[in-house]
Amino acid sequence: MTEFTQSPLFGIVLSIFAYEFGVQLNRKLRTPVANPLLIAITLIILVLNIFHIPVESYQQGGNIISLFLGPATAVLAVSVYSQLETLKKNLLPIIAGCLAGAIASMGSALLLCKAFGLDDKLVASMIPKSVTTPIAMEVSKNLGGIVPITIAAVIVTGIMGAVLAPTLIRLLKVDNSVAAGVAIGASSHAVGTSKAIEIGETEGAMSGIAIGISGIITVVLSMFL
Protein backbone atom coordinates (compact mmCIF):
# COMPACT_ATOMS: atom_id res chain seq x y z
CA MET A 1 0.00 0.00 0.00
CA THR A 2 2.81 2.41 0.92
CA GLU A 3 4.60 1.73 -2.37
CA PHE A 4 1.41 2.45 -4.31
CA THR A 5 0.67 5.74 -2.52
CA GLN A 6 4.21 6.92 -3.25
CA SER A 7 3.75 6.25 -6.95
CA PRO A 8 2.47 8.93 -9.36
CA LEU A 9 -0.19 6.41 -10.35
CA PHE A 10 -1.85 6.85 -6.95
CA GLY A 11 -2.63 10.53 -7.48
CA ILE A 12 -3.85 9.93 -11.02
CA VAL A 13 -6.13 7.02 -10.11
CA LEU A 14 -7.53 8.78 -7.04
CA SER A 15 -8.26 11.95 -9.04
CA ILE A 16 -10.04 10.07 -11.83
CA PHE A 17 -12.06 7.96 -9.40
CA ALA A 18 -13.04 10.96 -7.26
CA TYR A 19 -14.12 13.03 -10.25
CA GLU A 20 -16.08 10.16 -11.81
CA PHE A 21 -17.83 9.65 -8.48
CA GLY A 22 -18.69 13.37 -8.50
CA VAL A 23 -20.05 13.16 -12.06
CA GLN A 24 -22.28 10.20 -11.21
CA LEU A 25 -23.55 11.85 -8.02
CA ASN A 26 -24.26 15.06 -9.94
CA ARG A 27 -26.29 13.13 -12.51
CA LYS A 28 -28.30 11.45 -9.79
CA LEU A 29 -28.99 14.56 -7.70
CA ARG A 30 -29.31 16.94 -10.68
CA THR A 31 -28.39 20.03 -8.72
CA PRO A 32 -25.62 22.59 -9.39
CA VAL A 33 -24.61 22.31 -5.72
CA ALA A 34 -23.37 18.77 -6.39
CA ASN A 35 -20.54 20.05 -8.55
CA PRO A 36 -18.27 17.16 -9.66
CA LEU A 37 -15.07 19.12 -9.01
CA LEU A 38 -16.20 20.16 -5.53
CA ILE A 39 -17.15 16.56 -4.72
CA ALA A 40 -13.81 15.29 -6.09
CA ILE A 41 -11.81 17.76 -4.00
CA THR A 42 -13.76 16.86 -0.86
CA LEU A 43 -13.35 13.13 -1.47
CA ILE A 44 -9.60 13.41 -2.11
CA ILE A 45 -9.09 15.44 1.07
CA LEU A 46 -11.05 12.86 3.07
CA VAL A 47 -9.02 9.94 1.65
CA LEU A 48 -5.71 11.66 2.38
CA ASN A 49 -6.75 12.51 5.95
CA ILE A 50 -8.40 9.21 6.84
CA PHE A 51 -5.46 7.12 5.62
CA HIS A 52 -2.83 9.66 6.75
CA ILE A 53 -1.34 9.93 3.27
CA PRO A 54 1.03 12.90 2.82
CA VAL A 55 -0.18 15.43 0.26
CA GLU A 56 3.27 15.22 -1.34
CA SER A 57 2.54 11.60 -2.29
CA TYR A 58 -0.70 12.61 -3.97
CA GLN A 59 0.96 15.53 -5.72
CA GLN A 60 3.29 13.23 -7.65
CA GLY A 61 0.31 12.20 -9.74
CA GLY A 62 -1.62 15.42 -9.25
CA ASN A 63 1.17 17.42 -10.86
CA ILE A 64 0.99 15.22 -13.95
CA ILE A 65 -2.73 15.95 -14.26
CA SER A 66 -2.01 19.66 -13.83
CA LEU A 67 0.11 19.56 -16.98
CA PHE A 68 -3.07 19.12 -18.99
CA LEU A 69 -4.65 22.30 -17.62
CA GLY A 70 -3.17 24.52 -20.34
CA PRO A 71 -4.11 22.24 -23.28
CA ALA A 72 -7.59 21.71 -21.83
CA THR A 73 -8.13 25.47 -21.72
CA ALA A 74 -6.82 25.83 -25.27
CA VAL A 75 -9.29 23.21 -26.50
CA LEU A 76 -12.08 25.66 -25.67
CA ALA A 77 -11.05 27.41 -28.90
CA VAL A 78 -12.98 24.70 -30.78
CA SER A 79 -16.31 25.88 -29.34
CA VAL A 80 -15.31 29.50 -29.96
CA TYR A 81 -14.61 28.72 -33.63
CA SER A 82 -18.07 27.19 -33.99
CA GLN A 83 -19.56 30.52 -32.90
CA LEU A 84 -17.21 32.72 -34.92
CA GLU A 85 -20.01 34.75 -36.57
CA THR A 86 -21.58 35.48 -33.19
CA LEU A 87 -18.18 36.57 -31.92
CA LYS A 88 -17.67 38.96 -34.85
CA LYS A 89 -21.08 40.55 -34.38
CA ASN A 90 -20.60 41.07 -30.64
CA LEU A 91 -16.86 41.69 -30.39
CA LEU A 92 -17.02 45.15 -28.78
CA PRO A 93 -19.70 44.21 -26.19
CA ILE A 94 -17.68 41.08 -25.35
CA ILE A 95 -14.48 43.06 -24.81
CA ALA A 96 -16.39 45.66 -22.77
CA GLY A 97 -17.96 42.91 -20.67
CA CYS A 98 -14.59 41.27 -20.02
CA LEU A 99 -13.08 44.63 -19.07
CA ALA A 100 -15.92 45.31 -16.63
CA GLY A 101 -15.60 41.80 -15.24
CA ALA A 102 -11.84 42.07 -14.74
CA ILE A 103 -12.13 45.46 -13.03
CA ALA A 104 -14.96 44.22 -10.78
CA SER A 105 -13.10 41.03 -9.87
CA MET A 106 -9.75 42.65 -9.14
CA GLY A 107 -11.31 45.69 -7.49
CA SER A 108 -13.57 43.71 -5.18
CA ALA A 109 -10.70 41.40 -4.16
CA LEU A 110 -8.47 44.40 -3.44
CA LEU A 111 -11.09 46.27 -1.44
CA LEU A 112 -12.20 43.25 0.59
CA CYS A 113 -8.62 42.26 1.41
CA LYS A 114 -7.86 45.79 2.55
CA ALA A 115 -11.09 45.94 4.55
CA PHE A 116 -10.13 42.77 6.44
CA GLY A 117 -6.60 44.03 7.02
CA LEU A 118 -4.79 41.33 5.05
CA ASP A 119 -1.11 41.88 4.32
CA ASP A 120 0.23 42.77 0.88
CA LYS A 121 1.23 39.20 0.00
CA LEU A 122 -2.29 37.90 0.60
CA VAL A 123 -3.77 40.82 -1.32
CA ALA A 124 -1.51 40.04 -4.29
CA SER A 125 -2.49 36.37 -4.04
CA MET A 126 -6.21 37.12 -4.23
CA ILE A 127 -6.27 39.74 -7.00
CA PRO A 128 -6.07 37.29 -9.98
CA LYS A 129 -8.60 34.82 -8.51
CA SER A 130 -11.04 35.02 -11.43
CA VAL A 131 -8.71 34.16 -14.31
CA THR A 132 -7.49 30.76 -15.42
CA THR A 133 -4.81 29.15 -13.25
CA PRO A 134 -1.71 29.51 -15.51
CA ILE A 135 -2.33 33.26 -15.89
CA ALA A 136 -3.30 33.71 -12.24
CA MET A 137 -0.08 32.04 -11.10
CA GLU A 138 2.10 34.35 -13.17
CA VAL A 139 0.20 37.47 -12.10
CA SER A 140 0.50 36.40 -8.47
CA LYS A 141 4.25 35.83 -8.82
CA ASN A 142 4.78 39.22 -10.43
CA LEU A 143 2.79 40.97 -7.69
CA GLY A 144 4.68 39.14 -4.95
CA GLY A 145 1.81 36.89 -3.96
CA ILE A 146 1.75 33.35 -2.58
CA VAL A 147 1.06 31.05 -5.53
CA PRO A 148 -0.55 28.12 -3.59
CA ILE A 149 -3.06 30.56 -2.05
CA THR A 150 -3.77 31.97 -5.51
CA ILE A 151 -4.43 28.47 -6.86
CA ALA A 152 -6.82 27.76 -3.98
CA ALA A 153 -8.63 31.06 -4.59
CA VAL A 154 -8.93 30.30 -8.31
CA ILE A 155 -10.40 26.87 -7.59
CA VAL A 156 -12.92 28.22 -5.06
CA THR A 157 -13.92 31.04 -7.43
CA GLY A 158 -14.41 28.62 -10.31
CA ILE A 159 -16.51 26.22 -8.27
CA MET A 160 -18.68 29.03 -6.93
CA GLY A 161 -19.23 30.24 -10.49
CA ALA A 162 -20.18 26.78 -11.71
CA VAL A 163 -22.55 26.26 -8.78
CA LEU A 164 -24.20 29.69 -8.74
CA ALA A 165 -24.22 30.64 -12.44
CA PRO A 166 -27.44 28.81 -13.47
CA THR A 167 -29.33 30.19 -10.47
CA LEU A 168 -28.07 33.75 -10.94
CA ILE A 169 -28.88 33.72 -14.66
CA ARG A 170 -32.41 32.64 -13.83
CA LEU A 171 -32.91 35.08 -10.93
CA LEU A 172 -31.47 38.06 -12.82
CA LYS A 173 -33.39 37.05 -15.97
CA VAL A 174 -30.35 37.15 -18.24
CA ASP A 175 -31.91 36.02 -21.52
CA ASN A 176 -28.99 36.96 -23.78
CA SER A 177 -26.76 33.96 -24.40
CA VAL A 178 -23.71 36.08 -25.22
CA ALA A 179 -24.04 38.14 -22.04
CA ALA A 180 -24.53 35.04 -19.91
CA GLY A 181 -21.47 33.33 -21.39
CA VAL A 182 -19.21 36.36 -21.03
CA ALA A 183 -20.31 36.87 -17.43
CA ILE A 184 -19.51 33.27 -16.51
CA GLY A 185 -16.14 33.18 -18.29
CA ALA A 186 -15.00 36.55 -16.98
CA SER A 187 -15.82 35.69 -13.37
CA SER A 188 -15.12 31.98 -13.03
CA HIS A 189 -12.69 30.95 -15.83
CA ALA A 190 -12.56 27.33 -17.10
CA VAL A 191 -14.48 25.70 -14.23
CA GLY A 192 -17.39 28.07 -14.76
CA THR A 193 -17.10 27.56 -18.51
CA SER A 194 -17.69 23.83 -18.06
CA LYS A 195 -21.10 24.76 -16.65
CA ALA A 196 -21.67 27.36 -19.39
CA ILE A 197 -21.17 24.62 -22.00
CA GLU A 198 -23.91 22.62 -20.28
CA ILE A 199 -26.24 25.63 -20.37
CA GLY A 200 -25.85 26.16 -24.11
CA GLU A 201 -23.45 26.13 -27.08
CA THR A 202 -23.34 29.93 -27.38
CA GLU A 203 -22.88 30.40 -23.64
CA GLY A 204 -20.02 27.92 -23.65
CA ALA A 205 -18.26 29.53 -26.61
CA MET A 206 -18.60 33.08 -25.25
CA SER A 207 -17.42 31.93 -21.84
CA GLY A 208 -14.40 30.33 -23.49
CA ILE A 209 -13.39 33.51 -25.32
CA ALA A 210 -13.98 35.52 -22.14
CA ILE A 211 -11.34 33.43 -20.36
CA GLY A 212 -8.65 34.58 -22.79
CA ILE A 213 -9.72 38.21 -23.03
CA SER A 214 -10.21 38.57 -19.28
CA GLY A 215 -6.82 36.97 -18.68
CA ILE A 216 -5.09 39.45 -20.98
CA ILE A 217 -6.91 42.40 -19.41
CA THR A 218 -6.01 41.18 -15.91
CA VAL A 219 -2.33 40.93 -16.83
CA VAL A 220 -2.37 44.47 -18.24
CA LEU A 221 -4.25 45.93 -15.26
CA SER A 222 -1.95 44.17 -12.78
CA MET A 223 0.97 46.17 -14.18
CA PHE A 224 -0.52 49.30 -12.63
CA LEU A 225 -0.87 47.83 -9.13
Residue, then its C-alpha position, 0 to 999 in steps of 0.5 A: m500500500t505504501e509503495f502504491t501511494q508513493s507512486p504517481l499512479f496513486g494521485i492519477v487514479l484517485s483523481i479520476f475515481a473521485y471526479e467520476f464519483g462526482v459526475q455520477l452523483n451530480r447526474k443522480l442529484r441533478t443540482p448545481v450544488a453537487n458540482p463534480l469538481l467540488i465533490a472530487i476535491t472533498l473526497i480526495i481530502l477525506v481519503l488523504n486525511i483518513f489514511h494519513i497519506p502525505v499530500e506530497s505523495y498525492q501531488q506526484g500524480g496530481n502534478i501530472i494531471s495539472l500539466f493538462l490544464g493549459p491544453a484543456t483550456a486551449v481546446l475551448a477554442v474549438s467551441v469559440y470557432s463554432q460561434l465565430e459569426t456570433l463573436k464577430k457581431n458582438l466583439l465590442p460588447i464582449i471586450a467591454g464585458c470582459l473589461a468590466g468583469a476584470i475590473a470588478s473582480m480585481g477591485s472587489a478582491l483588493l477592497l475586501c482584502k484591505a477591509f479585512g486588514l490582510d497583508d500585501k502578500l495575501v492581497a496580491s495572491m487574491i487579485p487574480k482569482s477570477v482568471t485561469t490558473p496559468i495566468a493567475m499564477e504568473v500574475s501572483k508571482n509578479l505581484g509578490g503573492i503566494v502562488p498556492i493561495t492563488i491556486a486555492a482562490v482560483i479553484v474556489t472562485g471557479i466552483m462558486g461560479a459553476v454552482l451559482a451561475p445557473t441560479l443567478i442567470r435565472l434570478l437576474k433574468v439574463d436572456n442573452s446567451v452572449a451576455a450570460g457566457v461572457a459573465i460566466g467566463a469573466s468571473s469563473h474561468a474554465v471551471g465556470t465555462s464547463k457549466a456554461i457549455e452545459i447551459g448552451e453552445t453559445e454560452g459555452a463559446m462566449s465563456g471560453i473567449a472571455i477566459g482569454i480576453s479577461g486573462i489578458i486584461t487582468v495581466v495588463l491591469s496588474m501592471f498598474l498595481 
